[in-house]
Amino acid sequence: MKLSIKLKSSLFLAVLLIGTVIVLSILVLQGIKQNQQKQTEELLARQSKLANVYVKQIYLSQTDVNPQQFFKQYGHEIARQIGIISSLHVTIFNMSGKVVGDSLPLETSRDVKDTLNYALKGKSAYQEIGETLSYFAPIYNANKQIGVVQFDYSLVSNQKFYDNTINLFIKIGLITTILSFIIGYFFFNALVTSILKLRRVTEEIKLGNYPKNSVLKRNDELGYLSQAIFYMSNQIQQNMKGIQLEKDNLQLAVEKLKILEKQQKQFIGSITHEFKTPLTVIRAYIDLLDMYSDDPKLLEEAVSNIGKESLRLYDMVEKILKLAELEKYDFEIVNEKVDVKELLEDLCLRMKGKMTKFGLSIVTNFEHASILIDKESFTLIIMNLIDNAIKYNKQDGEITVSNKIEDNHVVIIISDTGIGIPSTVLGKIFEPFFTVNKDRSRQSGGSGLGLALTKDLIEKQNGTICVDSIEGSGSKFIITFPLFI
């Protein structure tokens, strides 16, 4: 049978009190008994002194009387008078141990021979028979023992008092035990209820349900324990959240690594293919020059084409390094507030010389608007798009660059009158190494990385890019960035 803590505690308190009452009652009863015995002895000793005084007075009033004649003549009277004085049964013995006086002649005699012999030697003695204590004391005349006086003292009142005291202790013990059990039960019930609350809280914490505040409002050890459990649960909850966050970040990192690994393989394959083409051209012209080194026309053509392919390789390497830098060093991007109109005007002015070289004109329409962006990244974005508009434009073509504010966004539009993009490949133009026209890209030095780099930079600045193009009629690139107010 499993007992609860409150029942165990109540029983322990009851047993403890019972034990205390028993020990106290034993000590008190022993004290009462000793006190009663001491008082009885003192009382009987005083009575024996009075008896001796009374005997001496009568004995000295007589002349030439020996003890035998004295007791024969006055023994019964002495016993009767002493009995009246002491209110006790008195018996007088001579030195031969014979009864010479009795205050109650009809009293049943008892065997007191041994105790009487001890008193005949001049010493006080007593013996307890049943409910009577017989006290023996020597009787003296002027200077000599002449007999023994016996006092019979009833112990009934003493025993009754002793028994009443025992009964009182029993009643007090029972009442105290019952009351202590009841009081203890309710007292420990409050403590156990608090402990059970703490137990339920710990079970909830085990299941992952954490308390929002301290369970017990107490100023004792249980209250401190409740606060400690609350603080501990908060720490566990925070640690669990931290572990879960780290787990999520790790899972995200693993997924990103898988994607990067896949992209890396595709990227390396594309790089290998794209690098192979210009290197093949360069290698072919080198072989031709070895074979026909004296052909001036071949030399001029080789120098021109090797130069173009070298520039193309350089452009590819530069943009590949830039893409790798964006993947690894995003934290180096420093956003700042810039005025779009001022920056666009500066960039268009810087590209105007190249436009003039290819016989192109530019039309601009700018308005003041502020955005939060990395200035270097913005410069690279616009320069790439204007450069593409130059590369893929027609003779005497036109490039238009403008901006406007629309729905809390800054919209930048760069359009050209070039060759356009077929609708079938519009979704691929932002992929690395993809070019619409291989021959035109080779002639212009295009690597197919410019738009991929541009799109990556725009998205890292919380922007978007889309293209609207009709094959043969030019292309229009639309960029949006959040307006900075």
GIJODA-V517407 format. One record per helix or strand. SS is the DSSP state (hx for helix, st for strand). FROM is the first residue (numbers start at 1). TO is the last residue. Records with the same first field share a line. If there is no record, write none. Layout:
SS->FROM-TO + FROM-TO
//
This chain:
hx->5-60 + 67-86 + 113-119 + 156-207 + 221-291 + 296-328 + 330-332 + 340-357 + 375-391 + 423-428 + 438-444 + 450-460
st->89-94 + 99-102 + 125-129 + 132-140 + 145-154 + 335-339 + 361-365 + 370-374 + 398-406 + 409-416 + 464-470 + 474-483
//
